[in-house]
Amino acid sequence: MYRRLTTTLSLLFVLVLLVSACAPAAAPSAPAAPAAGEEAAAPEGEEQIELRIAWWGSQDRHDRTIKVIEMFEELHPNIDIVYEFGGFNDHLTKMSTQAAGGNLPDIMQQDYAWIGEWSARGLLMPLDDFIADGTLDFSNVSDSELAGGRIDGKLYAVNLGQLPGHHD
């Protein structure tokens, strides 16, 4: 079973990061895109993974995010991303309810106000091990930009607005 990643990374950042970090550098190692109307098959021996992801925002953000999710799924046919989105108030209500039930999404757009409480309750996983093993690369992000997402010395969140190249 895959290790559940309950994080507070912003949706767009995570998907862009995953697409750029996990996408094969050379075309020969990339899986072939499925033909129109055809589902991509997971590479032999790769475990099927389902990730839940949630965000809030405008319709334009929703549309662009869904396109990135679809691109990511084409590159990684063993990963299925189930998404939830809505306006801010609906998102806040849904995330608060899911937090109360211990059932937060694997990846979510979050307000920093919730991170302290949820990390103290053990609902969020720190990202430090994923940085240490190279899964996540923040070498182009300054320590001061990451500081806001640290609680008790552990990184739980990354501010989307401070990442190089982000435009929303």
Disulfide bonds with the S-S distance in Angstrom:
none
